[in-house]
Amino acid sequence: MLARAAGVAPRDVGAAGRKDRVAVATQWLSVPCLDPEAALRLELPGVRVLEAVRHPHKLRTGQLRGNRFRILLRAVDEPGAIRARARAEVVLRRGMRNRFGEQRFGSDGENARRGLRLLGGSPRAALRDRRRARFLLSALQAAVFNDVLAARGEEFDRLLDGDVAVVHASGGLFRVEDAAVEAARAAAFEISATGPIFGTRAPEPGGAVALRERAVLEAHGIPEPLRPPRGIPLRGARRALRVRPEELALDRSEAGLELRFALPAGSFATVLLDELLGPADAR
């Protein structure tokens, strides 16, 4: 809608990430050659322009610090709220498992399999929409990461020899040579172990950690050597196995249980809900 109103191609509109399609969301978008005053006058169904400023660059995926959420859970009784508060204390101490939420895999759960077919040499027609192709490949990367995290079990909040660790304050990565030496920093939530967002340039762990990750890659059928589809770079990265929500608050009212919290970029509010209340199908 914004592209049509501004007279540009949809691919020229930039956003730092996707928002839940049924949420009331506030988000920055970038549009080329759109005067800020004209942007403020736009009338779009279900959309209100709150602020418009000039900026020299297009917004790209991942160019955000994080997201703030306010969620009202209507079907939570008092015992459920008590359990959620107890689990919140554990999450604040250990962190939450930083897995990708189910929405990353599509309404039918098939996005990762479609991404694997692209890696295996899908027809040219499938690559005409490169934005969708990149999204399907990212779903495959997410599935691999989730399985590596699941294989970690209860050690998700601890370091192992050979881990690639991330420094939360800076985002810097380093190989853990002696987990015992780094244990205090991990306990203080200064650093955490990471899992693979597989690609051609992703840093690799060592020792038993590397063997475990390779086993998951093989189980998913990721080819070795990796050859991304032409025109779609797949450099890879490392993702923290855990994150800690900020500003976490739970308030019980007649309407239900209201949660307020902030998560770093790329982390899923639905995953935190699972941590606090259990998976949706078990509630």
VOVO-871566 format. One record per residue (C-alpha): x, y, z; residue in three letters. Coordinates in steps of 0.25 Angstrom, whole numbers, plus 5000, padded with zeros to 4 digits. Layout:
! VOVO-871566
XYZAla/...
This chain:
! VOVO-871566
500050005000Met/501150105003Leu/501850074990Ala/500650094982Arg/500350224990Ala/501750274988Ala/501850234973Gly/503050134975Val/503249984973Ala/502949904986Pro/504449854986Arg/504849994988Asp/504150005001Val/505149965013Gly/504849905026Ala/505749855037Ala/504849735040Gly/503449665038Arg/502349695049Lys/501249605053Asp/500149615042Arg/499049625053Val/499849715063Ala/499649865065Val/501049905062Ala/501950025061Thr/503050015051Gln/504050105043Trp/503950085028Leu/504850155017Ser/504250205004Val/505150274993Pro/504750414988Cys/503650434997Leu/503550565004Asp/503350565019Pro/502150655018Glu/501450575008Ala/501750445016Ala/501050515028Leu/499750535019Arg/499650395014Leu/498350325017Glu/498450175016Leu/497450075021Pro/497850025035Gly/499150115035Val/499450245042Arg/500750315039Val/501350365052Leu/502650425048Glu/503450455035Ala/504850495034Val/505850495023Arg/506950395023His/508050355013Pro/507950205013His/506950095010Lys/506550015023Leu/507049875022Arg/506649745029Thr/507349735043Gly/507649885044Gln/506949905058Leu/507349885072Arg/506149805076Gly/504549815079Asn/503749845090Arg/502449775093Phe/501149785101Arg/500249665100Ile/498949635107Leu/498749485110Leu/497249475113Arg/497149325117Ala/498149315128Val/497549285142Asp/498249325155Glu/499049195156Pro/499549215142Gly/499949355145Ala/500749305158Ile/501449195149Arg/501749295139Ala/502449395149Arg/503249275155Ala/503749235141Arg/504049385138Ala/505049385150Glu/505749265143Val/505749335130Val/506349455135Leu/507449375142Arg/507749275131Arg/507249345119Gly/506149285109Met/506549185098Arg/506649275086Asn/506049185076Arg/505249235064Phe/503749235066Gly/502849145057Glu/502349265049Gln/503749265042Arg/503349125036Phe/502049175029Gly/500649145032Ser/500848995027Asp/502248985033Gly/502848955019Glu/503749075017Asn/505049005022Ala/504748885012Arg/504548985001Arg/505849055005Gly/506548915004Leu/505948894990Arg/506549024986Leu/507948984991Leu/507748854983Gly/507648924970Gly/506148974968Ser/505649024955Pro/505949164950Arg/504449204953Ala/504649184968Ala/505749284968Leu/505049394960Arg/504549444974Asp/505949464981Arg/505349524993Arg/504449404995Arg/505649304992Ala/506449375002Arg/505349365012Phe/505149215010Leu/506649195011Leu/506649265024Ser/505549175029Ala/506449055026Leu/507549125034Gln/506649145045Ala/506248995045Ala/507648955046Val/507949055058Phe/506649005065Asn/507148865064Asp/508548905069Val/507948975081Leu/507048855084Ala/508148765084Ala/508848855094Arg/507848815104Gly/507948885118Glu/509348925114Glu/508849045106Phe/509249145117Asp/510649085119Arg/511949095111Leu/512648965106Leu/514048955101Asp/514048995086Gly/512849085086Asp/512749205078Val/512349305089Ala/511749445087Val/511949565095Val/510549625097His/511049765099Ala/511849775086Ser/511349655077Gly/512849605076Gly/513149465075Leu/514249375080Phe/514549225081Arg/514449175095Val/515749105098Glu/515449075113Asp/514049075117Ala/514349075132Ala/515149205131Val/513949275124Glu/512849215133Ala/512749335142Ala/512549435130Arg/511449335125Ala/510849335139Ala/510849485139Ala/510149485125Phe/511349555119Glu/511549445108Ile/510749325103Ser/510949215094Ala/510449225079Thr/509849135069Gly/510049125054Pro/509349215044Ile/510049125033Phe/510649185021Gly/511949205014Thr/512649295023Arg/512049265037Ala/513049245048Pro/513149095052Glu/513349035066Pro/514348925070Gly/514348795077Gly/513048725081Ala/512248845078Val/512648845064Ala/512348695062Leu/510948725068Arg/510648835058Glu/511148755046Arg/510248645050Ala/509048735050Val/509448795037Leu/509548655031Glu/508248615037Ala/507548735029His/508248695016Gly/509148825015Ile/510148795004Pro/511648805006Glu/512248885000Pro/511148985001Leu/510749044988Arg/509649154989Pro/508749184978Pro/509349284968Arg/509049424972Gly/508749394986Ile/509849404996Pro/509849315008Leu/510949355016Arg/510449315030Gly/510649355044Ala/510549315058Arg/509349335067Arg/509349335082Ala/508649215088Leu/508049295099Arg/507549435101Val/507049515113Arg/505749595112Pro/505849735117Glu/504849815125Glu/504049685127Leu/502749715135Ala/501549625137Leu/500249695142Asp/498949615146Arg/497649685144Ser/496149655141Glu/496449655126Ala/497549545128Gly/499049545129Leu/499849665122Glu/501249645118Leu/502249755115Arg/503649735111Phe/504749765100Ala/505549665092Leu/506749685084Pro/506649675069Ala/506249545063Gly/505649485076Ser/504249435076Phe/503149485086Ala/502449355084Thr/503649275089Val/503649355102Leu/502149325103Leu/502449175102Asp/503549195113Glu/502649255122Leu/501349185120Leu/501749055112Gly/501449025097Pro/500149075092Ala/499648935089Asp/499848895104Ala/499149015110Arg/
